[in-house]
Amino acid sequence: MMASIETVQHHPSLDPSEPEGSLSSATLRGNSRKTVPSGRRWPVIQPGLILACLVLALAVLWAIFPGLFTICDPVQGLPGQHLRPPGTAHLLGTDSLGRDLYARIVYGAVHSLSGALAAVGIALLVGTTLGVLAGSLGGRLETVIMRLVDVMLSIPDLLLSLSIIVLLGFGTVNAAIAVGCTLIAKFARLVRSEVVTVRRSEYVEAAFGSGGTFLKVLWRHILPNSLTSVIAFAALQAGWAILQLSTLGFLGYGAPPPTPEWGLLIAEGRNYIATAWWLTAAPGLVVVLVVISINRISRAIGRIGK
C-alpha cells in the first residue's frame, strides 16, 4: 500500500506541489513535442540565386552610377597607353586607342541594360494587348491575331530585327525597338494561352453569371491570374534581349563608335585576339554572366508563380 502511494506521489502528472487543475512541466514538454509538425520545410539558401542577384545588382549599379566605380574616361584615350595588359593601373587593360577597358564596360552597362529593358517593355505592352484581345474575345479577331503571330514566329529573329533596323536606321533606340518587335509574337502567344485557360475557369464564369461586365471581370479576375508566368517569361527574355542587342552591336547595327556598348566592345577587339585577348574576353564574359544571372532569377520567379 505504501509503495502504491509513493508511486502516485512521484508520478509527474500527479505532483501535489503543483496547483490543482494545472499541467505539469513534463506533460507540457510531452505535448509540445507532439505539436511540432514533422514535415515542416525550412527555407533553403540557394547560393546560385544569391550570386545571380549580386551580379545583376552590380550591373544595374554600373548603369545608374558609373562614376562610383571608375574615374577613367570611357571615350578619351591616354597617350602611350594603347594595348596595355590588365594590371594595377588598368584593371582590365586598355584598347588600341589607350582607353581603359574596365571604364568602357562600366559605362556600357547603361546602353545594354536600358536597351534590353526598352525591348522587353515594348514586347510586353504590345504582346500582352494582342494576347488578351485574342484570348478573351475570340472569333475572327483571334484568328487574325494568331495568324499574324504565326507569320512573325516563322521569320528568324535576327533577320526580322535587321530588317526593322534597315527601315528605322542605326542606333541604340532603333535596335531596342527592333528587338522588341521580334518578341511581340512570343508574348502574344503566351498571354493568349494563359487568358484562355483562366477564361474557362469556374470563378470567371461565376463572375460573369453574377452580372459582372467584360471589362470588370477582365481587370479583376482574368489579368491578375494570367500574368504570373508572363512576368517570369519577361525576365527570361530580358537576358535574350541583351544577347540580341550585343549581336546587333557586334555586326555594326547598334550604337555607333565610340559608344561603349558591350557588343561593340567585342567587335572592336576581335582584330586583336592574338595580341590583346582581354579586349574580347572581358566584355564577352560580362555579357555571359549577366545573361546567366537573369536566367537564374527568372527561373526562381517562375517557381514562385507555381
N, C-alpha and C positions, 0 to 999 in steps of 0.2 A: 504493500500500500504506500509506504514511504517512497519507494522507488518511482512509482507512477506519479506521485505528487511532485517529486523533483524533476521528472521528465516534463511535466506540464509547465513548471515554473521556468525551466530553461528553454522552452520552445520559443523561437524568435518571434512568432506571431502572437504569443500569449504572454508577453513580458509584462508583469504587473507594474513595472516602473513607468510605463507609458500610459498616457491618459486613455480612458475608455472611449472607444469609437475611432481611435486613430490607428493608422497603419504603421507598422514597424519599419525601420530603415532597411532591413533585409527584404521585406515584402516590396518596398518601393524600388529597391535595386533590381529585384526579380521582374517587376512589372516594366521598369524602364528598359531592361534588356529585351523584353518581349515586344515593346512598341517600336524599336528601331527597325525600319524596313531593311530586309536583306538584299533587295535588288536596287538600292539607290545608286545612281550614276553621278559621279563627281565630274566636273568639267575637266577635260583633258587638255593640257597645254600642248599646242602644236607649234614646234619650233619653226617649221617651214612657213606657216602662216604669219608668224611674228616677223620672221626675216623678210617676207614679201611686203608686209606693211611698212617696215623700216626702209626698204629700198624705194618703194613708191613715195613714201613721205619725203625722203631725201630728194627725189626727182622733182616733186612738187615745190619743195623749198628752193631748189635751184631755179625753177621757173619764176617764183614770186620774188625772191630776194637773192639774185645772183651776186650782188656786190658783197654779201656777207661771207661768201666762200672763196673769192679770189679778188685780187687787186689789179690783175693784169687786164689790159685792153684786148678784147677778142678780135678786133679788126686791125689795129695798128701793130705792125711787126717791129722787132728790135734789130738794129743793125748788127751784123756779125753773129747772130744767134740762130741762123737757119739750120734746120735738121739736127737740133740738139737732142741727144737721147734722154730718157727720163732720169731725173736726178733731183737733188735738193733745190736747185734754182727753179727748175721747171718740172713739176710733179710727173707729168705725162709727156714731157719733151716739147719740142717746137716743130712747126711745119716748114715748108720750103721758103716761106716769107718771114720767118722768125717770130711767128705768132704763137703764143702759149696755147697748147692743145687743151689742157685742162680748162682754161678760161673759155675757150670756144665751145667745149662740151657743156659747161655750166650755162653759158648764155644761150646755147642752142636748145636747152630744155623747153624754154617758153614757146619756141616755134613748133616743136614736135608735139608737145602735150596740148597746147591750145588748138593746133590743127586737128589732132585726134578728137578732142572734146567737141569741137565745132562739127566735125564729120558725124560723130555719133549723135549729137543733138539734132542735126538735120534729119538723119535717118530715123531717129526715134519719133520726132514730131510728125513727119510725113507718113512714115510707115505705120505708125500707130493709128493715125487717122484713117488711112486706107483699110487697114485690117479691121478696125471697129465698124466701119461702114459695111464692109463685105460680110462680116460675121453676124452683125445684128440685123441688117436689113434683108440680106439675101436677094434672091430673084435675079433679074438680069444685071443689076448693078454688081452683085457679087461675081457673076460670070465675067463681066467686062474687066473688073479689077484683077481677078485672079489670072485671066489670060494675059493681061499686061504684066503681071508679076512673073508669069512663066516665061514670057519673052525676055524680060530683064535678067532672069536667072540663067537663061540659055547663053547669054553673052559673057565671055570671060571678064572677070573684074578688072584686070589690068587694061584690057582693050577698051572697055567701056570708060574707065577713068581717063585714059589717054585721049579718047575721042572728045570727051567733055572739055578737057584742058585745051585741046586744039581750038575748040569753039570759044572758050572763055578767055584764054590767054594764060601765060605762065604766072607763077606767084604762089605764096603760101595760102592765101584765101581761096583762090580758084582751085588749088589742089585739094583743100579741105572740102570744098563743095563737090568736086568730082568724086572723091572717096565716099562722101556722104550719099551721093546718088547711087553708088554701087551697093550700098547697104539697105536702101529703102525696101527692095523686094524681100529681103530676108526678114526684116522686121514686120512687114505686112503679112507675110505668110504665117509667122509665129503668132502674131496678135490675132489674126483671123481664127486660127485653130483654138486658141485659148478662149476667145469670145464665144465660139460655137459650143465648146464644152460647158462653159458656165451658163450660157443661154438656155441649155436644156436641163439644167438642174431644177430641183423641186422648189427651192426657195425663190428662185426667179419667177417661176410660173405662179407661185403663190402671191408674189408681189404684183404681178400683172392682174391676177384674179381679184386682188383686194382693191383694185381701182387705180393702181399706180400708172402714171404716164410713161411713155417710152423713154424720154429724156431723164426722168427721175429715177427709174429703175436702172437705166444705163449708168448714171452717175453714182448711185448709192450701192449698187449690187454687182453689176457686171464688170465695170472697170477696176474697182479695188481688188476683186478676186481674179483678175486676168493679168495684172501687171507684175506679179511677183517673179515669175520666170522671165518676163521681159526685161526686168531690171538686171537680173543676173546675166542675161544674154547681152545687154548693152555694155556691161562691164567687160565681158569677154571680147566683144567687138572693138572695144577701145584699144586693146593690145593689137588686134589685127589692123586697125586704122593706123597705128604708129608704124607698123611694118610697111603698110601700103604707102604712106607718106614718105618713109625713108627710101622706098624703092623709086618713087617718082623723083625725089631729090637726087638720088644716085644717077638716074637717067637724064637729069638736067631739066626736068619739067616742074620742079618745085621752086623753092626760094632761090633767087639769083645770087651769085657771089657778090660780095664777101660775106653774106649772111651765114652765121654759124649754125646751120641746120644739120642734124645728125646724118641724114642720108648724103648730103653734100660733102660733109667731112670725110665720109668713107670714099666717096668718088674722088676727092682731091688727093687722097693718099694712096690710091691704087697704083699710081705710077712709081711709087717709092717703096713697094712691098719688100724688095730685096735689100734695100739700104736703110729704110726707116719703117720697119714693120709696125711701130706703135701708132702711126698715122691712121691705119685702118683697124688695128686690133682694139684700140681703146674705145673709139665711138661704136664699133660693132659690138663690143662686149656690153657697153651701156645699154644699147638697144635691146640686146638679148635679155639682160637682167630685168629691165623694166617690163618687157612684154611677158616674161615668165611670171613676174610678180603679179601683174594684173590678171593673168590667167588663174593663178593660185587663189587670189582674192575672189574672183568671180565664181570659182567652184565652191568656195565657202559660202558665198551669198546664195548660191543655188541650193545648198544643203539646208540652210536656214529656211528657205521658202518651202521645202518639203516637210 
